[in-house]
Amino acid sequence: MQESLTIGQLAARSGVAPSALRYYERLGLIHAERTGGNQRRYARSELRRVAFVRISQQVGISLEEIREALDSLPASRTPTAADWARLSTAWRARLDEKIRLLSKLRDDLDSCIGCGCLSLQRCTLYNPEDKLSGEGPGARLMLPNGDPD
């Protein structure tokens, strides 16, 4: 494998601990070749996959969903811009909804912090006597359709 990285080099370049890289490999998120001495060697293109895993996790996408997305990329070659664009399109609506929800939370918290919880009748987080419990779990007033995910 030409231009390969050891696990230590991949960890240093990606900012991800070697233990996490081994875990990502067990899950099939990244791939390594093995040397005759059974040491891992990673193609430089695995740096892009590790970065994708990290940022996807930070926006709340599960490792299973990340694996499914990465599995849709070609295994025989480094993904192209078109490959990544196709993957991005599949997640766009979900990410837009997360952005909307985060903006709503930010704005509602701004008003909540500003009011000091003195006006509970107007508070978007207040659910007196748990009246919404019959609609299911989660933050029913904040999440779309009360979805706890």
N, C-alpha and C positions, 0 to 999 in steps of 0.2 A: 504494500500500500504506500503510494508515494505521498509526500507531504503530510504524513500522519502526525497526530498528536498523542502523547501519553495522557493518561487520566489526570495526572498532575498539571500538565500543560493546558488541557481543556478546562480544568477547574480554575486555573489562574486566569485564563483568557475570558471565561464566561462569568466568573464570580459565583459559581455554584460549587458547593462542597463535593468532594469525590464520592462521599456516601450518597448524596442526592443523584449524582450522575449514574452510579451503579443502580440505584432505584429506578431512574428513568429508563435505563437499559433493560431492566427486568420487566418493566411495563411495555416495552417495545416503542418507547418514544424516541430513543436514539439507538444507534447501532455501532458496534465496534468489531473490528477484526481482531484475531488473536495471533500473537507471535508464537514461535516454536516453544518459548518458555511460558506460554499461556498468559502473557501480558496483553492488556487492552491497547489497541491503537485505533484512534478515531480520525476519520477524514475531516479536513478543515470545514467541510460543508455542515458537519454536525454542530458547529458553533451557531449557525443560523437556526437550526432546530431547537437547540437549548434556549436561545433567546426567545423564540416563538413560544416555547413551553412556559418560560418565566413570565412573559408579559400576558399571556393568556390566563395564567393562574391569577395574576394580579387583578384582572378584571372579572374574576369570578367564574371562569370556565373550568369545569372539572377535568381531572387528568384523563378520565375515560373519553370525554368529548374531544380533548386535545389529541389523544391517540387515534381516534376515529378520523379526525381531520388529517393528521399526518399520514395515516394509512391511505388516504385518497391521493397523496402525492406519489409521483413515480419513484420506485425503488431503484431503478437502473441508472438514474442520472440525477444530477443536482436539479432541484425544482427551478423552473424559469419564473419570470415575472408573471406570465400568464397563469401558471400553476398556482402561485400565491394569490393572484387576483380572483381566481375561481373559488379558492378557499375563503377568501375575505368576503366575497359576495354571499356565500352561504351563511355567514355570521352577521352580516350587516344589520339586519332587522333586530336581532337580539341585542347587539351592541348599542344600537340607537335607543332601544327601550331601556337598557341599563343607564345610558347617559341621561335620558329623560327622568328616570327614577332618582338618580343621584342629584340631578339639578333640583328636583322637587324636594328631596330630603334636605339639601343645603338651604333652599329658600325657606322651607318650613321651620328648620332649626334656627335660622336667623331670626325669624319672627318669634319663635318660642323663647330663645335666649333674650331677645329684646323685651318681651313682655314679662319675663320672670315668672311665668305660669300664674299670673294674677287673673287672667281672663279665660278660665277653662271652658266657657261656653263657646269660644271661638277657636280653641286649640285643635289642630288637625290630628294630634296624637292622643287626645283624651277620649277615653271610652268608659264613661261612668257606668259603674255596676256591671261591667263586662257585657253590655247589651249586644255586642256583635259576636259573642261566643258561638251562637247558633250558626253563623256563617262559615265557621271553620277556623283553623289555626292561623297564626301569623298576624302581622300588622295590617289588619283589614282596611284601615283608613289610608294607608300609605301605598301599599302594593297593588298593582293592577290585578283585578279580580281576586285580591287578597292572597295571591300566590306567595307562599312562604319561601320559595326558592329565590 
